[in-house]
Amino acid sequence: MNLALAGASWYARSMRVRGVFLLPAMALATLSVSCPRPASEPAATSPAPAPASAVTAPLAEAAPAVAAPAPSGARAEDVAPPGEDATMAPGALAAAPGGDPLALPALPPELVDDGSDALPEIDPPPATAPTAAEEEVHELASVARETWIFAEPRWTSRRIGYLRAGAVVARRPEPSGRTSCADGWYHIEPNGYVCIGASATLNIHDLAVEASSRRPVRRFASPTLPVVRGEAAPAATQPGETVLAAMQPGETALAAMQPDANALAATQPDANALAATHPGANALAATHPGANALAAMQPDANALAATHPGETARAATQAGDATTLLGGLPYTYVMSRSPTPPLYARLPDEDEQRGAEPDLAAHLLRAATAARAPDFVAPPPPDATPSVLLYGRPAPGLAGDRRSPGALVLGRARTRSGFALLSTFDHDGRRFGLTTDLAVLPLDRTRVIRPSAFAGLALPEGVPLPVAFARRRHAARLVPGERGGVTRAPLRFREAIPLSGASRRLGGIDYLEARDGSLVRSDEVVRVDPLPRTPAWAVRGRKWIDVSIDKQSLVAYEGTRPVYVTLVSTGADGLGDPKTTRSTIQGLFRIHTKHVTVTMDGDEEDEDPFDFRDVPFVQYFTEGFAFHAAYWHDDFGTPRSHGCVNLSPLDAAWLFEWTTPEVPAEWHGALSLRKGTLVSIRP
């Protein structure tokens, strides 16, 4: 798909994000932006925003977009003056490859918060709030992929976020104006204005709202358990081992425990654990890295026993006070197989399936054989068939979709494509899924994603850097014994080891000392050290992120204190020129746009074509460069991306909730001018 940015040329073999986005003094004239290919020329001047009917993209171009680059060398006051519609300012702050943003003597003025994020008090709350008895909840709902939220009740106002189809938010009972919006602009919670019309409705029972009511899961809790070591994790830690108060998300477990179940004493950092054990069953499941975080213990149990898409974390907590997890992914995800699956508009009967899939009989035989393979990942337990699909009815299209009323097939999935599923259900002996675009997908032509179990380490008070990660699959540590001897304890691949900072040389081999007194070989780990210098912006209370391309590491800081450390995958071409290679840009930036999920794709003629729907937890910090989860690989710690910073799903979910701008609970995205979290990317 060759789409162009207005007034700019984009390099081939690029990752792109589909949707529509208005920017400071620039606009996307099409529905696709490279990630991370920056433009070689400034973009064209932005026209005024269009009404909602023109903002929503059709089905084939689903999902909101990301920010385009600022003109080279532009100052913040040139790009995003206070009060203007803008989404980012620090695009010109990128340092040349090899530069060190930590060496800056002060925070550049272009990145200082100038108050331009402040929202006008156009429609203040009533002077006297209603009593509880009088209070009536008024709501509106999104029926589009993007229902934009504006700072003021007018189209030319600054955009501050958007809703996704199915989102229902509280609103003021009366509109705040009708300027170019016949059905009215409504103030919503917690702030901003939405125009009722093509992309939003006051009818919260609309079919598109009902079909999209399954909301993405955003928060993934971690039990407070001791960190242990070895393949078969002991119930008690070794003498002298530091017990971390906060476990890394990759150790999450205890899903839907039965009464009296033996709750996992401790898991490994990459270990996935337990779901739905019998009373008294041993919950310690030392599974291989990459296994699903909810591996069921019963015979023939579904290895991907993540809560089925219709269930919420709140409901699961009430049912058994258990943590419901999807391994860090907001939905159940699948990747297409070859030949790629058709996208049905409704549930097809057997004759219609044979007509649309001429190879159906042979395919089903192959699918049955594949289901018996050791690495097969079964779909989650089936939901009830969505009511909007009963009685042969077609799925309702989202606002802007161009669907023929009698269409059976909407198209076919592209090569190497991924989909997020709202639900899965059985029909005529086959399992189908409903995608976030409200298309019906036969799951036997896909493979269910088993999310990476890897996650970084939360650093509580008293556990600073350095931290090492095991980079070999058969690494081990030496544990001192009671009589002066040592024993070998295996390390799990990418296990995090807090270090004391001391080192030793034994038998001609260099070792690093862990905080529990054990030793790890320096050549079997990657070591993340404290910063070589304290940057000027590391002041108390300020959140910021440090990414090292050489180390493939990310550390989240609050002032000078590291609070989280993990491994990432930056651009595949290392320290190359980000304008001509798949390299991650270097410099100092701010996160300006966050999406709970957004679709990314590449050019069809690219040597590595892809179409990844609903990439989770995307955070853009300049041009087309972003942090985001990668559900299609598990190579974190190795350069791999097109230039963005790939994180494991659990890490990406944690980072998304930690950074600013905050994305309110029912929103799908948020934009900021100068209040986003600082990002430093260096060699």
N, C-alpha and C positions, 0 to 999 in steps of 0.2 A: 504494500500500500504506500504510494508515494504522495505524502501530504506535505505541504510547505508552510513554514512560518512566514507571515507577511513581512516582506522586505529582508529576508534572511535566507541563506542557504544552509542546509543541514547535511552533515556527513552521512555516508551510507553506513550500513551495518550498525544501526543505532537502536537503542531501546527507547520506546516512546510511551507516553501516557495519553490516553484518549479522553477527550472532553472539551469543555469550553472554559476559558479563564480570561479575565481582564486584569491588566497589569499597569504599573505606573508608567504613563506616557507611552504605552505600547499595548498591543493586543494580539491574540492569536486569531488569525483569519481562518484557521482550519481547526480540526479536532484532534490534533496529534502533536506531541512535543517530545523531542529526543531526551533520552536519559542514558548517558549524560551528555550527548553531543551539543556543545554550545554553538551559538550562531557566530558566523564570521563577521556579520555586520549588525548595526543596531536595527531593532525592529521598527515597524511603522508606528505612527502615532495612533493612539487608541481612540476609536469613536465612542460615543456615549453607549452605555449598556443597552441591550435590546430588551423588549418585554420578555416575559417568561416563556412565551410560546416560541421565541427564537433562541432562547438560551438552552433549552433541552435538546440533547442529541438523539438521533434515531437509534434503534436497536443495534445496528451494525457498528455504531460508533460510541458504544456505551462508556460511561464513567467520566468523572471530572478530571480536569487536566492539572498540570503543574505550572509553575512559573517559568516564563521565558527569561533569557539573560538580560541583564542591564547593559547599556552601551559601554564599550570598553573605555575605562578611565573615567566614567561618569561619577560625579559626586552625589552623595545622598540627596543634597538639596536640589540637584537637577533632576533626580529620578523620582523621588517620593516626597514632595513638599508636604508639610502638615496640612491636613484637610483634604488632600487630593485622594482619589481612588488609587490605592497602591497596595502591593503585597510584599515588597521586599526592597531593601536598600543596599545590602552589602555585596552585591554582585561584582563590584569593581575592586573588592578588597582581596581577591585571590592573589596569593604570592606566587612568584615564579617557581617552577619545580626546583626543589632543593632548598627553598626558603624555610625559615623557622619563625612561625608566628609567635612563639614563646619569647622571642628576643625583642618584641615591640616594647618600647619604654612605657607606653600607656595605651589604654583602650582607644582605638581610633575614633574621632568624633562622629564618623559615619555610623558607628555602631552604638553610640550612646542613646539611651532612651530619651526622646525629645517630647514625650507626651502625646505624640500623634495618634496613639492607639486609643486615646480617651474618646468615649462615646458621648454625643450630645444628649442633654436631658430634654428631649423634645416632648416626650410623653411620660412625665413623672407619675409614680403611683398615686392613687387617690389619697387625700389627706386623712381620711378615716377608713381604715380597713374594715371589711365586713367581719362580723363575728362568725364563729365556727358554724353556728346553726344556720346563718344566712349564706354562707359561702357556697358558691356553685362553680364547679370546674368547667371551664370552656377550653376547647381544644381544636387544633387543626392538624391536618395530616399531609404528608408528601406523597405524590403519585408519580414522581419523576426520579431519574437518577440523580439530578441535582435540583433541589429547590433552594435557590439562593436566599441568604439572609443578609439584609442591608443594614448599615448603621443608621440610616434615616429612611422614612417612608417615601422614597423616590428612586427611580431607576438609575439616576446619575450619582447616587450615593456610593460610599465605599462598601465593598462586600466584606463581611466579617466571618462568613462560614456558609454551610449549606446542610440541608437535610437530605436523607436518602429515602426512596420509596418505602412506605410502611412505617416511617417514624411518625409518632403522634406526640405533639408538644402542647403544653398549656399556653393559652393566649388571653389577651384582654377581651372582655365581652363585646366591645364595640371597636370598629376600625378607627385608625388614627389618621385617615385621609384616603382619598381615592384618586390622587394624581396619577393619570395614565394607568389606573388599575380600577376598573369599574366595580369589581366586587370587594375592593377595600384592602388597605394595608393594615395588617394586624401586628401588634407588638407581642412577641413571644418570649418565653422564658429560656435562659435567664436574661437575654437582651436581644435587640435587633428586631427587624420588621420583615414580614413575608407578605407577598402579594397573592391573594386568592385568585386563582385563574387556571391556566393550563397546567401548572406544576404543583399546585396545592389546592386543598379542598377543606371545607368545613364539615364535610360528611366523612366522619372517621370510620364508617362502615363501607366505604367504597370498595369494590372488588379488588382493585390493585393494592389497596391498603391491607385488606384481609390476606391476599396472597403473599404479601411481603412482610407480614407481621413478625416473622422470626428475625430477631435483632442479632447483630454480631456480638460475640463474647469478647470483651476487652480486658478484663482483669483476671489474672490467674494467681491464686493464692499459693503460698509456700508454707508448709508446716514447719514449725520451729523444732527441729530435731538435730541431734549432734552430727557433725561431719565425721564419717568413718572412712576406712580405706580397704582396698582389696576387692577381688572379684566376689567373694562370699563375705558380705559385710557382717562383722560380729555385732552382737547385741550391745556390747559396751566398747567404748573407745579405748585405745591403747593408753598406758600410763603417760601422763604429761601432755596428752593431746589437748589442744585448745578447742573448747566447745563453742562453736559460732552460734550466736543467738539467732541469726537470720540465715536460713539455708538458701542456696541458689535455686532459682525456679526449676532447673532441670531435675531436682530431687523431689518434685511434687508427687504425691501419692495419695493413698487413702481415699479412693473414690467409691462412694456408695458402700461403706463398710456395714456388715451385718452386726447385730449385737454380740458382744463378747469376742469379736474377732481379734486376733493377736495383731495389734497395729504395728506395722513396720518400725522396728527399733531404729533403723538408720538405713539410708540408701546411698549409693555412689552418685557423684555428680552427674554422670551420664545415664544412670540407671533409670529405667522406667519401672514403675511399681504397680501393683495391685489395683484391681477394681473388683468389687462384688465378690468377696470371699465368703465361704460358709462360716457359721459360728465355730469359733475355735481354730479356724484355719490359720496357718502361718502366713502372714502378710508380706514376708520378706521375699521379694522377687528380684533376683539379680539378673536382669535381662540384658541382652547385648545392646551396645550403643545404637541408637536410632530406633529402638523398638518403641511401640506406642505406649504413652504414659498411662494407659488404662488397660493393661493386658489382663484379660479375665482368667480366673483360676480354674473354672470348671472345664471338663473335657469338651472339646469342640467349641469352646466359647470363642466369641468374636475377638480376634487379636486387636482390632481397632475399636474397643468398646468405649469409645468416647460417647458422652451423652448424646442421644439422638437430637437432631437439629431443633425439634419442637420443644425441647426442655430447656428451662433456664436455670442458671446457677442458683438463683434464689429458691426456686422450687426444689432443687436437689438438696439445698442446705436445710430447708424445712423438712424434707422427707427423711433425712438421716444425718443431718448436721455434717455432711460430707462435702468435699471439694469436687466440683464438676469441672473437668478439664478437657480441652481439645489439643493438648500439647502445645499451647501457645497460639493456635490458629483460631480466628474468629468464627469460622464455619468448618464443616467437613469439606475437604477439597479432593478433586479427582483430576487426573491427567488423561488426555485422550490417547487411545491406542491407534494403530494403523490397521485397516483403513479407519479414518476418523468417523465419529458418530454423527448421525443426523440430529438436528435440533427440531423437535416436534413442537407444533403449536398447541397440541392437545394429546391426550392419551390415545394412541392408535390401536385399532383392533388387530387381530392376527393377520387378516388379509392386507390391511394397510401397511403393517410392518414388513410383510414379504414384498410388497410393491416398492416400498421406499428403501429396503435393504435386500437386494437380490441375492446376496451371499448369506442370508440369515441362517439357513440350516447348517451350513458348514461352519459358520462363525460360532453358533451356539455349541457345537461339538468342541471347537478349540477352546471356547471360554470355560466349558466344564472341565477340560483337562488342565487349564491354567489354574483353576480354583483349587486343585489338589497339590499344587506346587508348594514347597516349604515356605517360600517367601511371599505367598499370596496374602494380601491384606483384604479381609472381608469388609463390606460396607457396614455402617452402624445398624443397629436393629431398625426394622422398618417402622415408619410412622403410618398413621392413617392417611389414606389418599386425601390430598387437599380438597376441601369442599368446592373450591372454584373449578376443579377438574371433573367433578362428578357429572354423570349423565351425558358424557361426550362433549361437554362444553370446552371451548378453547380457553387457554390461560389469558387473563386480561393483559393487554399490552400496557407498558408504562407510557407516560405522557411523551409524545413525540415519536413513538413507534409507528412504523408504517407496515401494518399487518393486513394482509388480505383477509376478509371475513371468512372465506372458505378454505384458507390455506391449511394444509396438514404439516408440511415441512417448511421451516423458516430458513433453512440453509444447513450447511455442514460445518463442523468445527474445523479450524485451521490446523495445520501440522504443528505438533508440539504445543498443544494448548492446554490450559488449566482452567478449571471451573470451581466456583464456590457454590455449595448446595444449601438451599433453604430447608429441604426435607428430602427423604428418600422413602419409597413406597413400592409395594408389589402390585403388578397388573399383568394378567394373562401369563403368569408364570415367569415373568421377568421383573427385575428391579429397575426402577426409574428414579431419577432425581429431578427436582425443580431448581433451576439455576436462579441466581439473583437477577438475571434478565428476564425471568419468567418464561424460560424455554424448558421443554421436557426432554431429558437426556437419558438414553439407555445405558445403565452403568456397566453392563457387561462389555461395552466397547471402551471402557476406561479402566484405569487402575486407581484405587483409593490411595491417597497420600498417607504415608506413615510419617508424621512430623519428626524432625530431628529432636532427640532427647537432650542435646547439648544445651547448656546454659552457663552463664558466667557465675561469678561469686559476689554476693552482697557482702559488703565490708562493714560490720558493726564497729562501734567505738572500740578502740584497742586492737584492731586487726588492720594495720596499714599495709601499704605496699612495702616490699616486693611480694608478688604472687607469681608462681610458675604454673604452667599448664603442660601436662604430659603430651608430647608431640609424637610419641611412638606407641604403637598398639601393644607392645609387649614390654613396656617400661616397668620398673619396680623401684621400690625404695628400701633402704636398709634401716631396720628398726632396732635400736639398742636393746639388748636383753638385760636381765637382772644380774647376771654374773660377768658382764663385760663383753659378752658375745653379741652378734647381730643376727637377725633373721631377715629374709627377703619377703616383702609384702607387695603383691602386684598393684600397679597403678592402672586405673582405667584410662582409656584413650581420652585425652583432653581434660582429665581430672584436674581441678584447681588445688594448688598446694600453697597455702600461706607460708612465706619464708621469713626466717629471722634476720636475714641479711649477711649472715656469716657463711664462709665456705671452707672446705677442707680438701686436702689432696691425699688420697689413700691408694696405694698400689699403682701410682702413676696416673690415676684418674681423678678428675676434678669433681667434687660433690658440692651441692648447696644444702644448707641446713634448713629444714622446715621448722616451723614454730613449735611443733611437738617434739623436736629433738631428733627426728628421723632424717635421713640423708637421701637426696635424689641426685642422679648423675646430671651434670650440667648440659651434656650433649643429648639428653633425652627429654629435655623440657624447653619451652620458650619462656623467658623470664620477663615480666613486666615490672619495671623499676619505678621508683619515685621520679618525679620530674627533675631534669638537670638544673632547672632554675624555676623560681616561682614567678609566674606571669603577673603583670601589673593588674590584671582584672580579677585575680583570684582573691576577692574580698569576701568577708564573712556574709553568708546568706545568698551569694550569687551562684547559681547553677551553671556549669559549663561542661563541655565534653572535649576530651583529648583523644585524637585518633592518630596512631603511628602506623604508617604504611609498611615500614620495614618489619615491625613486630607483628603486624596484622592484629593490633589490639585496640581496644576502646576502654577508656576509663571515664566514669562520670564523677564529677567533683561538685562539692558544695564548699565554696571558698577554696581552702587549701586541703581539705579532707577528701580523700577518695571514698566513694560510697558504693561503687560497683565496678567490677573489672571483668572483661570478657574478650573473646577472640571474634574477629570479623573477617569478611572477605571483601577486599577493596578491588580496584580495577585490575584486570588480568595483565595489563602491560606495565605494572609497577609504577616507577617514577617518571614515566614518559610524559609527553605533551598531551594534556587532556583534550586539546582541540583536534588532534589528529590520530590519537591512539585511544585504546580502552584503558585509560588511566584515571585515577581519582584526582580531582583538583586539590591543590594545597592552598592554605591561607587561613584567614580568620573570618568567620561568617556568623549569621544568626539564622536559626530555624524560623522560617516565615510562613510555611503552609503545612498543615498536617491533615492526612486523610486516614480514616479508619481502614479503608481499602480503596484501591484504585487500579484500573487495568493498564498493563504495560504490554507493548508488542514491538516487534522489529519488522524491518522490510522483508518482503517475500523473497527478494533476490539475495538477501543476506546469507552468508555461509552458515549461520546459526539462527534460522528463523524461529520465532516463538510468538505466542499469544497467551499471556498469563492474566486471566481475569482476577480481579479482587486481590491484588497483591496487598498483603496486610501491613498495617502500621507504617505508612509512608510519611516521612518528614523531610521536606525540601529545605535546603539551606542556601543554595545559590544556583542560578541557571537551572539545569535539569538534574542536578546532583542531589541525592537524598539518602537518608537511612531508610531501610525497609527490610521486612522479613523476607526470606527466600524459602518457599515451600518446595522448590524443585531440586534442591541440592543440599548436601550435608558436608560441605568442605570448608566449614568455618575455621579460620586460621590459615587459609591458603588464598592468594589472589585469584579471583575468578570472575568478578562482575564486569559489566560494560562501563563501569566508572562509579556507579553508586556504591554505597557502603552496605553490604549484605549482612544481616544478622540472623541468628536462629530465631524461630518464632517466639520462644519464651523470652529471649533477650529483647527482641523488638517490642513485645507487648509491655515489658517492664519499662523500657526507655520511653515509649509513647506516653505512658501515664505520668512519667517523672518530669518530662520536659514541658516547656511552654512554647507556643500558646496552648492553653488548656482547651480540650474539645469537650463541651458539655455532654452529658450522658446520652441524650437522644440525637445529638448532631452527628453528622458523618465526617465533617471537616471544619477546620477553623483557620483563619488567616490573621496575620499580625504584621504591623509595620516595624516596630522597634523593640518589642517585648519578648521576642523569642529567645530561647536558650542559646548561648554562645557556643560555637563549634570551632575548634582548632584542629586543623589537619596538617600534618608535618611528615617528613620522611621517617 
